[in-house]
Amino acid sequence: MHSEEHYRQAEALAERIDVESDYALPRLASAQVHATLALVGILKDVFAELSMLREVIDQSDT
């Protein structure tokens, strides 16, 4: 799954959580996992962009 998909999945799960339900904690945990995976995907994309930027800067210095 990509970051946007994980984010949408986390949001959808969070909207369905009924705090009175026995399934609230597992659904909350699942939503948290998807949100964390979305964040990891975003950070991965940011670091990839920074790496490409560094290569461009290094090439322009030579």
Backbone hydrogen bonds, N-H to C=O, Kabsch-Sander energy under -0.5 kcal/mol:
donor,donor_aa,acceptor,acceptor_aa,energy
6,H,2,H,-2.4
7,Y,3,S,-2.6
8,R,4,E,-2.6
9,Q,5,E,-2.5
10,A,6,H,-2.7
11,E,7,Y,-2.6
12,A,8,R,-2.6
13,L,9,Q,-2.4
14,A,10,A,-2.5
15,E,11,E,-2.0
16,R,12,A,-1.1
17,I,14,A,-0.9
19,V,17,I,-0.7
21,S,18,D,-2.3
24,A,21,S,-1.2
27,R,23,Y,-2.2
28,L,24,A,-2.7
29,A,25,L,-2.8
30,S,26,P,-2.3
31,A,27,R,-2.6
32,Q,28,L,-2.5
33,V,29,A,-2.3
34,H,30,S,-2.3
35,A,31,A,-2.4
36,T,32,Q,-2.5
37,L,33,V,-2.6
38,A,34,H,-2.2
39,L,35,A,-2.2
40,V,36,T,-2.6
41,G,37,L,-2.3
42,I,38,A,-2.3
43,L,39,L,-2.8
44,K,40,V,-2.4
45,D,41,G,-2.2
46,V,42,I,-2.4
47,F,43,L,-2.7
48,A,44,K,-2.1
49,E,45,D,-2.3
50,L,46,V,-2.6
51,S,47,F,-2.3
52,M,48,A,-2.2
53,L,49,E,-2.4
54,R,50,L,-2.5
55,E,51,S,-2.1
56,V,52,M,-2.1
57,I,53,L,-2.5
58,D,54,R,-2.8
59,Q,55,E,-2.3
60,S,56,V,-1.9
61,D,57,I,-1.3
62,T,58,D,-0.7
